Amino acid sequence: MGDDLAATRAYLSEGAALRVQPSARVRRLAKIAVLSVQVALVALVVRGFAIEGEPFLRLCLVALAGFIVQEALPARHRLLCFLAVSLVGIVAVLGPAPAAWLLGIGTALVGMCHLPLSHRWRVALVAAAGAGLAALRVAWADAPVAAAVWPILGSMFMFRMVLYLYEIRHEQEPISPWYRLSYFFLLPNVCFPLFPVVDYTTFRDSYRADDRHRVQQVGIWWMLRGILHLLLYRAVYHYGVLDPSEVATRWDLLRFLVCNFALYLRVSGTFHIIAGMLRLFGFELPETHHLYFFSSGVNDLWRRVNIYWKDFMQKIFFYPAFFRLRRGGTARALVLSTLVVVSMTWVLHSYQYFWIAGTFPVTWQDGAFWAMIGAFMIGNTLYDDARSERRSGGGSRLLPRPLARVLQTAATFLLVCTLWSLWTCESFDQWLALWPALWRGGGGMRAAAIGPSPLPSLPIAAVVGGLALGSSLWTMPRVRLQNLGFWQAALVTTALLVGLSAATAPSVYRRFGPAVSRVVHSLRTDHLNRLDEVKLQRSYYEDIMNSDRVDSPLAKLRAGKPASWIPVRETSAGRSTGDFLEYELRPSASIEFHGAPLHVDRWGMRDRDYALHKPAHTYRIAVVGSSYVMGNGVADAETFENVLEERLNRERAAGEPAYEVLNFGVGGYSPLQNLMVVERKVFRFEPDAVFYVVHGDGFHFGLAHLARLAAAGIEAPDPELRELLAGAGFAAGVSEPVLAKGLRGRWPQLTRWLLRRMAHRCAENGAVPVLVYVPKLQASRRRRAPRITRVARREGFEIVDLSGVYEGRDPAKLRVAEWDKHPNAAGHRLIADGLFAKLRGKKGLLSRMADGAGEESGR
């Protein structure tokens, strides 16, 4: 009632002021118009750069309409309008049925907090309801709730419910139910499962009925800052990050450390957008992050990064623990309270991951990271405590304040980058393998290994010195945009939004040349970078899922992947071979695989049942490769080799031999495994040609497979291969990351050896070796054939380059699923058509080889 009365008074005073000063109405309408234009520009920028995808664009349009309606309403109705806009946004993003479940469960949880029971019983009831919902989250029981509901429901209630129960226990006056429901069903939350922990009291007290337009203008500026953070994140994500095995020099190490920490820009960017959108509706919330790259200590970083989380942990854990423990001494209380906060941060991060991804991870990386953060925070706390005592005793400084801050900022940045690298590595051995690079100079990684990058390798002194200089400049007096007047801030923000919106137009950025065009085009799409593409493929084969964070695009895709989406080697259709081949398809197996039927013939191929010996007057092609050849996610008759065989036979001329195309592909096979298939299995079937299908750059899995088996003690089957291992530093006890890094330097030798060996085996058995390059489905750009095709041509392969096979098609419509970038049936038809055109062209491969095969078969 008190809040409603205050809003009514503000509305009456606002109306009185407008009646006395008619020009105030004009100024108010002008500000609303300018704000509306800026929100529309934000929506255009979101659309142009595909910020957080189509759902967030819909939410921005809902927010724009809701903002205009809200400003047309009297002040006493605006909070209810915000709640209505939030509910409309939930329906617009999730759809009616999932939204109904979300709102129904959420309203029931809020209602439990106000049952006529003691506070203790209400807490117990909410906890029991949470446990039941968690059981439904992991599918311990069937529930008609859409999977998309659980991450959003958890994000809305897992931490806010704790704060809400904590605060309502001490409420002295009645609060409008619109505040209570609005607090949980916050407008942007439906698009951002990773959401800042908004404090209930701060949210309630921050609602402004006066000076709203200044608050709203700052909110739009924050949304723009968030978009800029996300664009910087994409630049680092696509052009800066390295795989640990690619770190060869000290400059590579610097790039690895800095870029991994810089990926946090995704979190700060989304949190700025969230807080800015809430300000648009009159909630004067504080900043969520504040210049965290310029922290001068670990405790200073804790205060600057994810400020809402820091406030939550202080309120719920630190202060209660500190005041209970203070009797044993202040220093002891500080240490133990800090340990409580750090420990609970680790646990609650895993709890947060549970609601978003459906698993509760307990990893060595998290434990090591938070243990070290806790140790440094305790040391920093004790140091600050001792320093304050020295100052009170009249002690002098060893260094001038600006110089001390520069050194502290540089040291903190390097320390946090180092700890962050430990968090992102897949194993402790992999992390240790990074540091020998400190003693190696050089000009950075080779383009062949990591691809082109607009980010140069910079000396450590330049990067750290720049951060340190920036930290000292930030301590000086400065003008912040939110401190400007409304019209000045609106002018700057509008100009920047217009510039960003114009930059998304191809007719604009193409004028600056192909290099700028490529970079801008890549920033306009939220797709996986080259390393995460490899990880996504490996997740089918090796189930590597412990290295990415919940805020990455890869984690988003994996969060939507069904639990049944496992590698073929882990299904009943796969069996172990116990040697270097590792596994193969089980003859006569029949399963449902990635949503499509998969049948294996008596020979262990996913194909129709062929005779072992080639029939007369037949041209037989053996196709080897991995998942693209085997056909992940498509039916048996829909694989490109099957479609190709049918078309070759359907359109063959009179007297031309029949064609058989045999599918030897197995999902997850590396180039080395494919070579073993050629040597062990293919030539038994008397092929006239062997098609080795490479998709993408093709050889990442070869290094990983070789390092994994060699480190496990499985001997390579060939003396030359064993010699390559010895040259890469392989010896008993060498860890897989160290061996993988050594093998990366041997990549050209390994590639040439493998292709030469395959071509030689084909020649010995009278088969033509053909390398078929099939590009991966990539939304950002058309890819040219990789260097492997040039190497293969020199080693005697015929080359079939299908680089443009998807040209003019939307890659999203050619995928098996959002989380699975393998081509679907339509994609396989395009591959088959492209391969047919190459083979049947005027100078096609078959026109040179089929005649000879027909003559030989006729003899």
PyMOL commands that set and color helices and strands:
alter all, ss='L'
color gray80, all
select helices_A, chain A and resi 2-20+22-48+53-72+75-94+96-112+119-137+149-157+160-168+177-184+187-191+200-205+212-239+244-246+250-262+265-280+292-294+298-304+307-328+330-357+364-392+401-424+428-432+435-439+447-450+460-474+481-483+486-503+506-512+514-523+530-541+553-559+568-570+627-630+636-638+640-650+671-680+682-685+700-711+719-727+736-744+747-764+787-794+811-813+825-840+845-858
alter helices_A, ss='H'
color red, helices_A
select strands_A, chain A and resi 574-576+583-585+590-593+596-599+618-624+658-663+689-695+768-774+798-801+815-817+820-823
alter strands_A, ss='S'
color yellow, strands_A
deselect
rebuild
show_as cartoon
